[in-house]
Amino acid sequence: MEDIKDRITEAKARIKELKESIRQKSQELNDTTLIHAAANVKEFDPSILGVRRELKGHLAKIYAMHWSEDNTHLVSAGQDGRLFVWNAYTNNKIHVIALRSHWVMGCGYSPSGNLIASGGLDNLCTIYNVRSEDPQLKPLCELSAHTGYVSSCRFLNDNQILTSSGDMSCILWDIETSTKITEFADHNGDVMSISLQKDNNMFVSGGAEGVAKLWDIKSGNSVATFEGHQADINSVKFFPDGQAFATGSDDATCRIFDIRSGRELIQLTNDDILCGIGAVDFSLSGRILFGGYDNNHCYGWDTLKGHQVFDLKSHTEKVSCLGVSKDGFALCTGSWDRELKIWA
C-alpha cells in the first residue's frame, strides 16, 4: 500500500514538472502580445448605449436570462420561482411559468424558439414547450441524473440539451427520451457555466476550481484545460468565430483564451474594479466583451486594446446575467434588483 502511495506521489510530481516544462516552451514561442499586435488598429469609437426597455415583473433576484434567436424574445429566471418569457420590443410577458423550486440558477432558449429550459437546486433540468396550446405550460420533461444543482443549460437543438452542475459534471441529454447521452467529467469543482461552439461540435465549461475546459461533444473527452484564474470562473462564452472564448471570474478579471494555441490572449482588468464577474458575452463582431459585475455595473472592454470603453450603470444591485442578441443590436442585463434592462 505504501509503495502505491509513493508511486502516486512521484507521478504527481512528474506531472507538475511536465506541465511547467510545457509552459516554459510555450512561453518561448510567445513572440508578441495581443495588445502589441493590435497597436496600429484604430481605437474603438463607442456609440452611446442607453436603456431602451425595462422589463419588470420578477419579485426576487434574477439569476439568469437567455435570448431567443429571433432577436425579439428572451427568457429570464428569478428566485421568485418563476420563468418569464418576454417580448423585448413591447415589454410584454408572453408566458409566466411557476416552477416547483424557487431556487432556479439557469435557463435557456432553444434555437428554434420552441422550447425553454430551467435548472437549479432541485438538481433537475426542466423543459417547456412555449409553442404549446396548453395555457398552463406543464413541463414537457424533467431530466434527472445530476447529483448537484444545475447551474446552466444550453440547447443544441430541439432534441438535445447540455447541462452543467455542482456535481462537477456536464451532461448531454436526449430530450425526447429524457435520457443521458454523454457525461463529461473532468472538473475538480462545481461547473458554473457552459458555452457551445457555433457548430455544436465542442463546448467550453468554467469551474469553481478556477479552470476552463474544452470538450469534444462526440467523444465526450476533455481536449484542453485552461488555467490562470485565481478564483471561481462564473461565466464562459465563445468568441463569435468559435476559435477563442472569454471567462469571467471572482478574481475580478475577464480573460480571453485562444483554443488553437491553448494560451491566454489577454486579461481585461482594472485596479479600480475589485469585484467578481457573474456573466460575460461578446458583441457581434467580438470587438467588445461585456461583463456583469458584483458592483452593479456592466463594463464593456475593447478586446484588442485591452481597456474599458463602456460603463453601463443603471442597476442598483449585482448584475448577475447578461446577453447580446443574435443580431448584435441589443444587450440585456439582469440583476439582483429584480429588473432586466435592454440597452441599445
C-alpha positions in Angstrom: 0.0 0.0 0.0 2.8 2.4 0.9 4.5 1.5 -2.4 1.4 2.6 -4.3 1.1 5.9 -2.4 4.8 6.6 -3.2 4.3 5.9 -6.8 1.2 8.2 -6.9 3.2 11.0 -5.2 6.1 10.5 -7.7 3.6 10.6 -10.6 2.0 13.8 -9.4 5.4 15.4 -9.1 6.4 14.3 -12.6 3.1 15.7 -14.0 3.8 19.0 -12.3 7.3 19.1 -13.8 6.0 18.3 -17.3 3.3 21.0 -17.1 6.0 23.5 -16.1 8.2 22.4 -19.0 5.3 22.8 -21.4 4.5 26.2 -20.0 8.1 27.3 -20.5 8.4 26.0 -24.0 5.1 27.7 -24.9 6.4 31.0 -23.3 9.5 30.8 -25.5 7.2 30.8 -28.6 5.2 33.8 -27.4 6.8 36.4 -29.6 4.2 39.1 -29.1 1.0 40.0 -27.2 -2.4 40.8 -28.5 -2.2 44.4 -27.3 1.2 44.9 -29.0 0.0 43.2 -32.2 -3.1 45.5 -32.3 -1.1 48.7 -31.7 -1.9 50.1 -35.1 -5.5 49.1 -35.1 -7.8 52.2 -34.8 -9.3 52.9 -31.4 -12.8 51.8 -30.9 -15.3 54.6 -31.2 -18.1 53.7 -28.8 -21.6 54.8 -29.7 -23.8 55.8 -26.9 -25.6 52.9 -25.3 -28.7 53.7 -23.3 -31.5 51.8 -21.6 -34.4 51.4 -24.2 -36.6 49.0 -22.2 -37.1 48.0 -18.6 -38.6 44.5 -18.0 -40.3 44.4 -14.6 -42.2 41.6 -13.0 -39.8 39.4 -11.1 -40.4 39.6 -7.3 -36.9 38.3 -6.3 -33.3 38.3 -7.5 -32.9 37.5 -11.2 -30.2 34.8 -11.8 -30.3 34.0 -15.5 -31.5 35.2 -18.9 -31.1 34.0 -22.5 -32.1 35.4 -25.8 -34.1 33.6 -28.4 -32.5 33.5 -31.8 -35.4 35.6 -33.2 -33.8 38.6 -31.5 -37.2 39.5 -30.0 -38.0 37.1 -27.2 -36.0 36.2 -24.1 -36.4 34.0 -21.1 -35.5 35.0 -17.5 -35.4 33.1 -14.3 -35.6 34.5 -10.8 -35.6 33.3 -7.2 -39.3 34.1 -7.1 -39.7 30.6 -8.6 -40.9 31.9 -12.0 -39.8 31.8 -15.6 -40.8 34.8 -17.7 -40.8 34.7 -21.5 -40.7 38.3 -22.7 -41.1 40.3 -25.9 -38.2 42.7 -25.6 -39.7 45.2 -28.0 -43.1 45.6 -26.4 -42.1 44.8 -22.7 -45.0 42.2 -22.7 -44.8 39.0 -20.8 -45.7 36.2 -23.2 -45.6 33.4 -20.6 -45.2 33.3 -16.8 -44.3 29.8 -15.6 -44.5 28.9 -11.9 -41.7 26.5 -11.0 -41.8 23.8 -8.4 -38.5 25.0 -7.0 -37.8 28.7 -6.3 -34.0 28.1 -6.3 -33.5 28.4 -10.1 -30.0 29.2 -11.3 -30.0 28.8 -15.1 -32.3 29.0 -18.1 -32.0 28.6 -21.9 -33.9 29.1 -25.2 -33.8 26.6 -28.0 -32.5 27.8 -31.4 -35.9 27.1 -32.9 -37.7 29.1 -30.3 -40.0 26.2 -29.5 -38.5 25.2 -26.1 -37.2 26.8 -23.0 -35.4 25.1 -20.0 -34.5 25.9 -16.4 -32.4 24.3 -13.7 -31.5 24.9 -10.1 -31.1 23.4 -6.7 -33.6 20.7 -7.4 -30.9 19.0 -9.5 -33.3 18.8 -12.5 -33.3 20.4 -15.9 -37.0 21.1 -16.7 -38.1 21.7 -20.3 -41.2 23.5 -21.5 -42.8 23.8 -25.0 -43.7 27.5 -25.3 -45.5 26.9 -28.6 -47.9 24.5 -26.8 -51.6 25.4 -26.8 -51.8 24.4 -23.1 -52.3 27.6 -21.1 -50.7 26.0 -18.0 -47.5 25.1 -19.8 -46.8 22.0 -17.9 -43.3 20.5 -18.2 -42.5 18.7 -21.4 -40.0 16.6 -19.5 -37.7 16.6 -16.5 -34.1 15.5 -16.9 -32.8 13.8 -13.8 -29.3 12.4 -13.3 -27.2 15.2 -11.8 -26.5 14.8 -8.1 -25.8 18.5 -7.6 -27.6 21.7 -8.6 -28.0 22.5 -12.3 -26.0 25.8 -12.9 -26.5 26.2 -16.7 -28.3 24.7 -19.7 -27.9 25.2 -23.4 -29.9 23.6 -26.3 -28.1 22.2 -29.2 -31.4 21.7 -31.0 -35.0 20.7 -30.1 -33.9 17.1 -29.2 -30.6 17.7 -27.4 -29.6 19.9 -24.4 -26.4 20.3 -22.5 -26.3 21.0 -18.7 -23.7 21.8 -16.1 -23.9 21.1 -12.5 -22.4 21.4 -9.0 -21.7 17.7 -9.1 -18.6 18.6 -11.1 -20.0 17.2 -14.4 -21.8 18.2 -17.6 -24.4 16.0 -19.3 -25.7 15.9 -22.9 -29.3 14.7 -22.9 -31.8 13.3 -25.4 -34.9 15.3 -24.8 -37.4 13.0 -26.5 -36.5 10.0 -24.3 -35.3 12.1 -21.3 -32.1 10.0 -21.1 -28.5 10.8 -20.7 -26.4 10.6 -23.9 -22.9 11.5 -22.6 -21.5 12.6 -19.3 -18.5 14.9 -19.2 -16.5 14.6 -16.0 -13.0 16.1 -15.5 -13.6 19.1 -13.3 -12.5 19.1 -9.6 -15.1 21.6 -8.5 -18.6 22.8 -9.3 -19.2 23.5 -13.0 -20.6 27.0 -13.1 -21.1 27.8 -16.8 -21.0 26.4 -20.3 -20.9 27.8 -23.8 -21.4 25.9 -27.1 -19.2 26.4 -30.2 -21.2 27.6 -33.1 -21.1 24.3 -35.0 -22.1 22.4 -31.8 -19.0 20.1 -32.1 -17.3 21.4 -28.9 -18.2 23.3 -25.8 -16.3 25.1 -23.0 -17.0 24.9 -19.3 -15.9 27.0 -16.4 -15.4 25.6 -12.9 -15.2 26.7 -9.3 -11.6 25.4 -9.2 -10.6 28.3 -11.5 -10.0 26.4 -14.7 -11.9 26.2 -18.0 -12.1 23.1 -20.1 -12.7 22.5 -23.8 -14.7 19.4 -24.6 -15.3 17.3 -27.7 -19.0 16.6 -27.7 -18.8 13.5 -29.9 -16.0 11.7 -28.0 -17.0 13.0 -24.6 -13.4 13.9 -23.8 -11.8 17.0 -22.4 -9.3 18.1 -25.0 -7.7 21.1 -23.3 -7.5 22.7 -19.9 -7.0 26.5 -19.5 -5.5 27.8 -16.2 -4.7 31.2 -14.9 -7.7 32.4 -12.8 -7.2 32.6 -9.0 -10.9 32.1 -8.1 -14.1 30.7 -9.4 -15.0 31.0 -13.1 -18.6 32.1 -13.1 -19.2 32.5 -16.8 -17.7 31.4 -20.1 -18.6 32.5 -23.7 -17.2 31.5 -27.1 -15.9 34.3 -29.4 -18.1 34.7 -32.4 -15.8 32.7 -34.7 -15.5 29.8 -32.2 -11.7 29.9 -32.1 -11.4 31.6 -28.7 -13.5 32.1 -25.6 -13.8 34.5 -22.7 -14.1 33.9 -19.0 -15.4 36.0 -16.1 -14.2 35.2 -12.5 -14.4 36.1 -8.9 -10.8 37.2 -9.1 -12.0 40.5 -10.8 -10.6 39.6 -14.2 -12.0 38.7 -17.6 -9.7 36.7 -19.7 -9.7 35.6 -23.4 -8.1 32.2 -24.3 -7.2 31.0 -27.8 -8.1 27.3 -28.3 -5.7 26.8 -31.2 -2.6 27.8 -29.3 -4.0 26.8 -25.9 -2.9 30.1 -24.4 -4.3 33.2 -22.7 -4.5 36.1 -25.1 -5.4 39.0 -22.8 -6.6 39.9 -19.3 -9.2 42.6 -19.0 -9.0 44.2 -15.6 -8.7 47.5 -13.8 -7.1 48.2 -10.5 -10.2 50.2 -9.5 -12.6 47.3 -10.1 -12.1 44.8 -7.3 -15.2 42.6 -7.5 -16.3 39.4 -9.2 -17.8 39.0 -12.6 -21.0 37.0 -12.9 -21.6 37.0 -16.7 -19.8 37.7 -20.0 -20.8 38.0 -23.6 -19.3 39.3 -26.8 -20.6 41.9 -29.2 -21.5 40.6 -32.7 -18.0 41.4 -34.1 -16.2 40.3 -30.9 -14.5 43.7 -30.5 -16.3 44.3 -27.2 -16.6 42.0 -24.3 -19.4 42.9 -21.9 -19.1 41.8 -18.2 -21.7 41.9 -15.5 -20.0 42.8 -12.2 -20.9 42.5 -8.5 -20.6 46.3 -8.0 -23.9 46.8 -10.0 -22.0 47.9 -13.2 -21.8 46.3 -16.6 -18.5 47.1 -18.2 -17.6 46.8 -21.9 -13.9 46.1 -22.8 -12.1 46.6 -26.1 -10.8 43.1 -26.7 -7.9 44.3 -28.9 -6.7 47.3 -26.9 -7.5 45.8 -23.5 -9.1 48.8 -21.9 -12.6 49.7 -20.7 -14.8 51.5 -23.2 -18.3 51.2 -21.6 -19.5 51.7 -18.1 -23.2 50.9 -18.1 -24.7 51.9 -14.7 -28.4 51.6 -14.2 -28.9 48.6 -11.9 -28.9 49.1 -8.1 -27.7 45.6 -7.3 -25.3 43.0 -8.7 -25.6 42.3 -12.4 -26.0 38.6 -12.4 -26.6 37.8 -16.1 -26.4 39.4 -19.5 -26.6 38.5 -23.2 -26.2 40.1 -26.6 -29.0 39.4 -29.1 -28.1 37.2 -32.1 -28.2 40.2 -34.5 -26.0 42.2 -32.2 -28.4 45.2 -31.9 -29.3 44.8 -28.2 -27.7 43.9 -24.9 -29.9 42.6 -22.0 -28.7 42.8 -18.4 -30.4 41.1 -15.4 -29.8 42.0 -11.8 -30.5 41.1 -8.2 -32.6 44.3 -8.2 -35.3 42.2 -9.9 -35.1 44.1 -13.2 -34.0 43.3 -16.8 -32.8 46.2 -18.9 -32.4 46.3 -22.7 -29.5 48.5 -23.9 -29.1 49.7 -27.5 
